[in-house]
Amino acid sequence: MKKVIDKFDFKGKIKSVKENKTGLINSTFIVSTCSFKYVLQKINTSIFKKPISLMENIELTADFLKVLGQASLELVKSNDGDSFIEYNSGYWRAFKYIDSTTYFKADSIFIVSESAKCLGNFHLHLNQFPIEKLNISIPNFHNTSLILNDFKVMLEVADNSVLTRCDSEIDYILRREDDCKIIQKLISQNKIPLRVCHNDPKISNFLFDNENNAICLIDLDTVMPGTVIFDIADAIRTSCVSESEEESDLNKVFFKFDYFEEFIKSYLNKNGDNLNKYELQNIVKSIEIIFLEQGIRFLSDYLSFNKYYEVTYPEQNLVRAKNQLHLASQIELNVLSLENILLKYIR
């Protein structure tokens, strides 16, 4: 670890290095010096297979936001002036530490509003960014149709001992093949444009100050061209629910309509004028699809014995999948009510 730390331009004598285990993908450490704190991360290259492209995207967009006077992550350069270092076949990067709070679920409607404003601001300003400069660091990241196809292939080779534990979830997913194609079809028809997106704006990827004002988005590994309605949907997926995706008691898990209304009102007030009619018409459907997609991801990982998402017990990804599919069904049953709420705030 010392050899990695010595390659970065950290200011002051190192006092401590502590691992932060809240993330599911990368290895994260908090480095404290006599004067400053930093976030040091080892990129998980089994998940992010194009780390150089990924880091180019982060550097370009973070610098762009900084020029516009917007809060964002600030990279700490290596002693050679690079945005990352390679060491023992691993890729490491560092950021200036931002004193802040994060949440795994939104405990107040104010937090929901602040996250919506923050995401709207992120999209609003990066709408000016030349999207052709961005790399596709993770191809087909939100291509739900392809994700479903991969899931169907997995079912052919999955172990029967795990398949039998999730028959109803598998059936639910396979009966929604047409839904999985909707957004991708609109993109291919050029009705929904590709824009600069975060692609993973879950509530835990927002930083808040001590008064719960949103500061900025973090975890920019997935910043690349995408559709903003999936960004909106993914933020809603984790902020407008009663419990986190870790809750196993589905009687406690429900979609919060008042939180949804606050999110939509706050987001559209920031960036609604930049969305076209196809984007606006498909926001509610995209919420259902993103719950479905995340359910497929969790169930796929469970069927492959938990290779992607970290787990603390063997059934955790099955619990997560059941949670997300339960919420997808709630959206499906309440589409008209949600669309009526949305229509109130479309100018």
Kinemage of the C-alpha trace (Angstrom):
@kinemage 1
@onewidth
@group {chain A} dominant
@subgroup {mainchain}
@vectorlist {calphas} color= white
{ca met a 1} P 0.000 0.000 0.000
{ca lys a 2} L 2.828 2.410 0.815
{ca lys a 3} L 4.254 2.071 -2.690
{ca val a 4} L 0.858 2.979 -4.170
{ca ile a 5} L 0.394 5.952 -1.847
{ca asp a 6} L 3.871 7.247 -2.614
{ca lys a 7} L 2.962 7.523 -6.298
{ca phe a 8} L 0.246 10.138 -5.639
{ca asp a 9} L 0.665 13.823 -4.907
{ca phe a 10} L -0.794 13.696 -1.404
{ca lys a 11} L 0.037 16.782 0.670
{ca gly a 12} L 1.525 16.214 4.097
{ca lys a 13} L 2.783 13.273 6.105
{ca ile a 14} L 0.520 10.214 6.044
{ca lys a 15} L -1.178 9.681 9.426
{ca ser a 16} L -3.550 6.793 8.677
{ca val a 17} L -5.012 4.575 5.957
{ca lys a 18} L -8.413 3.027 6.678
{ca glu a 19} L -10.444 0.750 4.442
{ca asn a 20} L -14.008 1.840 3.649
{ca lys a 21} L -16.179 -1.208 2.954
{ca thr a 22} L -19.468 0.496 2.060
{ca gly a 23} L -18.972 0.130 -1.712
{ca leu a 24} L -19.889 -3.059 -3.568
{ca ile a 25} L -17.379 -2.932 -6.425
{ca asn a 26} L -14.069 -1.086 -5.951
{ca ser a 27} L -11.639 -1.305 -3.014
{ca thr a 28} L -11.723 2.020 -1.181
{ca phe a 29} L -9.408 3.536 1.438
{ca ile a 30} L -9.449 6.841 3.317
{ca val a 31} L -5.953 8.323 3.455
{ca ser a 32} L -5.421 10.979 6.115
{ca thr a 33} L -2.419 13.287 6.254
{ca cys a 34} L -1.569 15.914 8.861
{ca ser a 35} L -3.617 18.451 6.854
{ca phe a 36} L -5.924 16.699 4.374
{ca lys a 37} L -7.987 13.577 3.648
{ca tyr a 38} L -8.159 11.669 0.395
{ca val a 39} L -10.106 8.782 -1.107
{ca leu a 40} L -7.857 6.135 -2.647
{ca gln a 41} L -9.434 3.420 -4.794
{ca lys a 42} L -8.321 0.309 -6.590
{ca ile a 43} L -10.508 -0.124 -9.667
{ca asn a 44} L -12.182 -3.513 -9.931
{ca thr a 45} L -11.018 -4.537 -13.407
{ca ser a 46} L -13.049 -7.736 -13.362
{ca ile a 47} L -16.091 -5.429 -13.513
{ca phe a 48} L -14.626 -2.366 -15.229
{ca lys a 49} L -12.677 -3.948 -18.048
{ca lys a 50} L -11.653 -0.630 -19.661
{ca pro a 51} L -10.135 1.307 -16.748
{ca ile a 52} L -8.215 3.753 -18.950
{ca ser a 53} L -11.357 4.685 -20.919
{ca leu a 54} L -13.260 4.961 -17.648
{ca met a 55} L -10.682 7.322 -16.155
{ca glu a 56} L -10.640 9.471 -19.300
{ca asn a 57} L -14.413 9.933 -18.954
{ca ile a 58} L -14.155 10.865 -15.275
{ca glu a 59} L -11.372 13.369 -15.868
{ca leu a 60} L -13.126 15.012 -18.838
{ca thr a 61} L -16.523 15.407 -17.186
{ca ala a 62} L -15.253 16.352 -13.712
{ca asp a 63} L -12.997 19.032 -15.218
{ca phe a 64} L -15.858 20.286 -17.401
{ca leu a 65} L -18.138 20.671 -14.383
{ca lys a 66} L -15.381 22.430 -12.449
{ca val a 67} L -14.916 24.985 -15.255
{ca leu a 68} L -18.670 25.677 -15.071
{ca gly a 69} L -18.361 26.282 -11.330
{ca gln a 70} L -20.188 23.076 -10.404
{ca ala a 71} L -19.220 20.858 -7.488
{ca ser a 72} L -17.811 17.499 -8.511
{ca leu a 73} L -15.164 14.972 -7.605
{ca glu a 74} L -11.631 16.313 -7.907
{ca leu a 75} L -8.927 13.888 -8.960
{ca val a 76} L -5.564 13.867 -7.229
{ca lys a 77} L -2.932 13.456 -9.889
{ca ser a 78} L -0.043 11.052 -9.646
{ca asn a 79} L 3.486 12.380 -9.205
{ca asp a 80} L 3.781 12.002 -12.984
{ca gly a 81} L 0.695 14.139 -13.579
{ca asp a 82} L -1.618 11.270 -14.553
{ca ser a 83} L -5.197 10.665 -13.350
{ca phe a 84} L -4.372 7.115 -12.223
{ca ile a 85} L -1.435 4.796 -11.660
{ca glu a 86} L -0.726 1.191 -12.558
{ca tyr a 87} L 0.878 -0.998 -9.924
{ca asn a 88} L 1.221 -4.789 -9.873
{ca ser a 89} L -1.284 -5.084 -12.741
{ca gly a 90} L -3.808 -2.996 -10.795
{ca tyr a 91} L -5.243 0.467 -11.513
{ca trp a 92} L -5.464 3.012 -8.703
{ca arg a 93} L -6.917 6.536 -8.552
{ca ala a 94} L -7.395 9.128 -5.819
{ca phe a 95} L -9.818 11.964 -5.110
{ca lys a 96} L -9.866 14.829 -2.670
{ca tyr a 97} L -12.065 13.871 0.264
{ca ile a 98} L -15.368 15.766 0.556
{ca asp a 99} L -16.687 16.086 4.091
{ca ser a 100} L -20.240 14.825 3.674
{ca thr a 101} L -22.979 12.318 4.476
{ca thr a 102} L -24.355 9.523 2.305
{ca tyr a 103} L -27.581 7.536 2.589
{ca phe a 104} L -28.662 4.066 1.518
{ca lys a 105} L -32.295 5.183 1.514
{ca ala a 106} L -33.953 8.572 1.646
{ca asp a 107} L -35.358 9.225 5.110
{ca ser a 108} L -36.999 12.541 4.260
{ca ile a 109} L -38.731 14.183 1.345
{ca phe a 110} L -36.138 16.971 1.539
{ca ile a 111} L -33.362 14.500 0.701
{ca val a 112} L -35.424 13.293 -2.260
{ca ser a 113} L -35.859 16.847 -3.510
{ca glu a 114} L -32.168 17.628 -3.108
{ca ser a 115} L -31.055 14.488 -4.965
{ca ala a 116} L -33.474 15.303 -7.801
{ca lys a 117} L -32.133 18.856 -8.078
{ca cys a 118} L -28.572 17.543 -8.027
{ca leu a 119} L -29.248 15.033 -10.818
{ca gly a 120} L -31.124 17.644 -12.843
{ca asn a 121} L -28.212 20.046 -12.438
{ca phe a 122} L -25.754 17.317 -13.468
{ca his a 123} L -27.711 16.621 -16.668
{ca leu a 124} L -28.335 20.307 -17.363
{ca his a 125} L -24.668 21.254 -17.328
{ca leu a 126} L -23.313 18.140 -19.028
{ca asn a 127} L -25.848 18.641 -21.802
{ca gln a 128} L -23.300 21.199 -23.052
{ca phe a 129} L -20.479 18.624 -23.042
{ca pro a 130} L -19.358 17.270 -26.466
{ca ile a 131} L -20.631 13.720 -26.022
{ca glu a 132} L -18.495 12.367 -28.862
{ca lys a 133} L -15.439 12.794 -26.622
{ca leu a 134} L -16.705 10.180 -24.173
{ca asn a 135} L -15.726 6.525 -24.321
{ca ile a 136} L -18.214 3.682 -24.052
{ca ser a 137} L -16.428 2.257 -21.048
{ca ile a 138} L -19.086 -0.403 -20.363
{ca pro a 139} L -20.911 -1.409 -23.571
{ca asn a 140} L -24.668 -2.054 -23.269
{ca phe a 141} L -24.705 -1.082 -19.601
{ca his a 142} L -28.453 -0.326 -19.599
{ca asn a 143} L -29.433 -2.366 -22.658
{ca thr a 144} L -32.214 -4.215 -20.837
{ca ser a 145} L -33.046 -6.338 -23.854
{ca leu a 146} L -29.488 -7.654 -24.021
{ca ile a 147} L -29.375 -8.107 -20.237
{ca leu a 148} L -32.493 -10.279 -20.512
{ca asn a 149} L -30.955 -12.307 -23.355
{ca asp a 150} L -27.847 -12.948 -21.253
{ca phe a 151} L -30.107 -13.983 -18.381
{ca lys a 152} L -31.906 -16.489 -20.599
{ca val a 153} L -28.568 -17.988 -21.652
{ca met a 154} L -27.569 -18.261 -17.997
{ca leu a 155} L -30.753 -20.158 -17.215
{ca glu a 156} L -29.631 -22.888 -19.610
{ca val a 157} L -26.460 -23.564 -17.624
{ca ala a 158} L -27.448 -22.607 -14.074
{ca asp a 159} L -27.361 -25.220 -11.346
{ca asn a 160} L -30.772 -26.765 -10.639
{ca ser a 161} L -30.163 -26.424 -6.913
{ca val a 162} L -30.436 -22.633 -7.213
{ca leu a 163} L -32.950 -22.483 -10.079
{ca thr a 164} L -35.618 -24.225 -8.029
{ca arg a 165} L -35.413 -21.517 -5.339
{ca cys a 166} L -36.494 -18.735 -7.698
{ca asp a 167} L -39.066 -20.211 -10.106
{ca ser a 168} L -41.579 -17.412 -9.583
{ca glu a 169} L -38.965 -14.671 -10.083
{ca ile a 170} L -37.720 -16.289 -13.289
{ca asp a 171} L -41.286 -16.583 -14.594
{ca tyr a 172} L -42.005 -12.935 -13.747
{ca ile a 173} L -38.937 -11.790 -15.694
{ca leu a 174} L -39.502 -13.960 -18.774
{ca arg a 175} L -43.104 -12.744 -19.116
{ca arg a 176} L -41.831 -9.174 -19.519
{ca glu a 177} L -39.577 -9.621 -22.531
{ca asp a 178} L -41.470 -6.989 -24.558
{ca asp a 179} L -41.043 -4.423 -21.768
{ca cys a 180} L -37.286 -4.993 -21.817
{ca lys a 181} L -37.164 -3.888 -25.474
{ca ile a 182} L -39.130 -0.622 -25.223
{ca ile a 183} L -36.422 1.943 -24.401
{ca gln a 184} L -33.750 0.330 -26.559
{ca lys a 185} L -36.135 0.419 -29.522
{ca leu a 186} L -36.801 4.141 -29.022
{ca ile a 187} L -33.047 4.780 -28.865
{ca ser a 188} L -32.448 2.819 -32.071
{ca gln a 189} L -35.207 4.870 -33.744
{ca asn a 190} L -33.468 8.110 -32.627
{ca lys a 191} L -36.576 9.133 -30.690
{ca ile a 192} L -34.696 9.069 -27.393
{ca pro a 193} L -31.243 10.696 -27.744
{ca leu a 194} L -28.043 9.604 -26.082
{ca arg a 195} L -26.860 12.198 -23.569
{ca val a 196} L -24.079 12.388 -20.995
{ca cys a 197} L -25.383 10.305 -18.091
{ca his a 198} L -24.171 9.106 -14.725
{ca asn a 199} L -25.783 5.699 -15.346
{ca asp a 200} L -25.764 4.719 -11.646
{ca pro a 201} L -27.299 7.609 -9.662
{ca lys a 202} L -28.561 5.555 -6.728
{ca ile a 203} L -29.141 7.509 -3.537
{ca ser a 204} L -25.834 6.333 -2.011
{ca asn a 205} L -23.979 8.047 -4.862
{ca phe a 206} L -25.114 11.516 -3.752
{ca leu a 207} L -23.145 13.482 -1.172
{ca phe a 208} L -25.012 15.717 1.276
{ca asp a 209} L -23.765 18.417 3.646
{ca asn a 210} L -24.649 18.605 7.340
{ca glu a 211} L -27.963 20.302 6.513
{ca asn a 212} L -28.804 17.611 3.909
{ca asn a 213} L -28.254 19.890 0.930
{ca ala a 214} L -26.950 17.831 -1.975
{ca ile a 215} L -23.320 18.568 -2.831
{ca cys a 216} L -22.614 16.427 -5.890
{ca leu a 217} L -22.711 12.970 -7.417
{ca ile a 218} L -19.873 10.523 -6.825
{ca asp a 219} L -18.897 7.116 -8.237
{ca leu a 220} L -18.427 8.419 -11.761
{ca asp a 221} L -17.169 5.081 -13.131
{ca thr a 222} L -20.261 4.694 -15.304
{ca val a 223} L -20.346 8.229 -16.749
{ca met a 224} L -20.794 7.792 -20.502
{ca pro a 225} L -23.479 8.229 -23.181
{ca gly a 226} L -26.846 6.923 -22.049
{ca thr a 227} L -30.479 7.930 -21.650
{ca val a 228} L -31.418 10.424 -18.963
{ca ile a 229} L -34.720 8.688 -18.276
{ca phe a 230} L -32.828 5.652 -16.983
{ca asp a 231} L -30.791 8.019 -14.800
{ca ile a 232} L -34.024 9.537 -13.497
{ca ala a 233} L -35.514 6.078 -12.982
{ca asp a 234} L -32.471 4.722 -11.173
{ca ala a 235} L -32.410 7.662 -8.791
{ca ile a 236} L -36.117 7.151 -8.119
{ca arg a 237} L -35.518 3.398 -7.683
{ca thr a 238} L -33.477 3.991 -4.535
{ca ser a 239} L -34.875 7.276 -3.199
{ca cys a 240} L -38.641 6.790 -3.535
{ca val a 241} L -38.989 3.484 -1.702
{ca ser a 242} L -39.773 2.566 1.877
{ca glu a 243} L -36.774 0.282 2.350
{ca ser a 244} L -33.431 -0.378 0.715
{ca glu a 245} L -32.884 -3.278 -1.684
{ca glu a 246} L -31.516 -5.276 1.257
{ca glu a 247} L -34.941 -5.661 2.919
{ca ser a 248} L -36.182 -9.266 2.841
{ca asp a 249} L -39.645 -8.650 4.345
{ca leu a 250} L -41.632 -7.575 1.288
{ca asn a 251} L -44.529 -6.459 3.481
{ca lys a 252} L -42.317 -3.539 4.459
{ca val a 253} L -41.328 -2.693 0.869
{ca phe a 254} L -43.459 -0.227 -1.078
{ca phe a 255} L -43.126 2.629 -3.541
{ca lys a 256} L -43.601 6.109 -2.032
{ca phe a 257} L -45.851 8.171 -4.289
{ca asp a 258} L -45.295 11.406 -2.369
{ca tyr a 259} L -41.527 11.004 -2.718
{ca phe a 260} L -41.957 10.301 -6.434
{ca glu a 261} L -43.980 13.473 -6.886
{ca glu a 262} L -41.363 15.541 -5.067
{ca phe a 263} L -38.562 14.010 -7.139
{ca ile a 264} L -40.322 14.623 -10.466
{ca lys a 265} L -41.259 18.191 -9.529
{ca ser a 266} L -37.712 19.036 -8.436
{ca tyr a 267} L -35.970 17.325 -11.356
{ca leu a 268} L -38.210 18.769 -14.083
{ca asn a 269} L -37.886 22.222 -12.559
{ca lys a 270} L -34.126 21.941 -13.160
{ca asn a 271} L -33.920 20.087 -16.469
{ca gly a 272} L -37.420 19.432 -17.792
{ca asp a 273} L -37.040 21.850 -20.703
{ca asn a 274} L -34.210 19.738 -22.134
{ca leu a 275} L -36.250 16.512 -22.370
{ca asn a 276} L -38.121 15.698 -25.568
{ca lys a 277} L -41.647 14.301 -25.702
{ca tyr a 278} L -40.511 10.672 -25.991
{ca glu a 279} L -38.332 10.996 -22.911
{ca leu a 280} L -41.164 12.580 -20.933
{ca gln a 281} L -43.688 9.983 -22.138
{ca asn a 282} L -41.490 7.092 -21.024
{ca ile a 283} L -40.289 8.198 -17.587
{ca val a 284} L -42.806 6.066 -15.704
{ca lys a 285} L -42.194 3.012 -17.893
{ca ser a 286} L -38.468 3.440 -17.429
{ca ile a 287} L -38.948 3.227 -13.637
{ca glu a 288} L -40.667 -0.131 -13.997
{ca ile a 289} L -37.952 -1.308 -16.389
{ca ile a 290} L -35.084 -0.195 -14.152
{ca phe a 291} L -36.539 -2.132 -11.212
{ca leu a 292} L -36.918 -5.119 -13.540
{ca glu a 293} L -33.378 -4.715 -14.886
{ca gln a 294} L -31.874 -4.509 -11.429
{ca gly a 295} L -33.865 -7.555 -10.389
{ca ile a 296} L -32.435 -9.439 -13.364
{ca arg a 297} L -28.913 -8.321 -12.444
{ca phe a 298} L -29.253 -9.479 -8.839
{ca leu a 299} L -30.865 -12.773 -9.822
{ca ser a 300} L -28.220 -13.415 -12.477
{ca asp a 301} L -25.526 -12.890 -9.871
{ca tyr a 302} L -27.292 -15.223 -7.460
{ca leu a 303} L -27.529 -17.918 -10.152
{ca ser a 304} L -23.805 -17.550 -10.883
{ca phe a 305} L -22.932 -17.855 -7.166
{ca asn a 306} L -22.419 -14.153 -6.402
{ca lys a 307} L -19.510 -13.154 -8.623
{ca tyr a 308} L -20.460 -9.509 -9.209
{ca tyr a 309} L -22.100 -7.948 -6.146
{ca glu a 310} L -20.474 -8.497 -2.792
{ca val a 311} L -22.592 -10.478 -0.347
{ca thr a 312} L -22.440 -11.186 3.367
{ca tyr a 313} L -24.627 -14.311 3.135
{ca pro a 314} L -25.336 -16.704 0.209
{ca glu a 315} L -29.000 -15.731 -0.377
{ca gln a 316} L -28.413 -11.965 -0.336
{ca asn a 317} L -28.634 -11.440 -4.097
{ca leu a 318} L -31.839 -13.486 -4.200
{ca val a 319} L -33.267 -11.239 -1.473
{ca arg a 320} L -32.229 -8.181 -3.486
{ca ala a 321} L -33.803 -9.622 -6.652
{ca lys a 322} L -37.112 -10.382 -4.928
{ca asn a 323} L -37.129 -6.854 -3.498
{ca gln a 324} L -36.604 -5.185 -6.879
{ca leu a 325} L -39.093 -7.360 -8.757
{ca his a 326} L -41.689 -6.707 -6.059
{ca leu a 327} L -41.265 -2.967 -6.659
{ca ala a 328} L -41.383 -3.433 -10.443
{ca ser a 329} L -44.789 -5.068 -10.014
{ca gln a 330} L -45.962 -2.125 -7.866
{ca ile a 331} L -45.025 0.316 -10.630
{ca glu a 332} L -46.762 -1.860 -13.212
{ca leu a 333} L -49.974 -1.809 -11.185
{ca asn a 334} L -49.884 1.976 -10.699
{ca val a 335} L -48.765 3.295 -14.085
{ca leu a 336} L -51.799 5.543 -14.601
{ca ser a 337} L -51.532 7.129 -11.158
{ca leu a 338} L -47.830 7.830 -11.650
{ca glu a 339} L -48.375 9.253 -15.131
{ca asn a 340} L -51.061 11.589 -13.779
{ca ile a 341} L -48.580 12.863 -11.207
{ca leu a 342} L -45.953 13.351 -13.915
{ca leu a 343} L -48.361 15.303 -16.139
{ca lys a 344} L -48.826 17.900 -13.387
{ca tyr a 345} L -45.220 19.023 -13.789
{ca ile a 346} L -44.648 18.855 -17.544
{ca arg a 347} L -44.622 22.377 -18.937
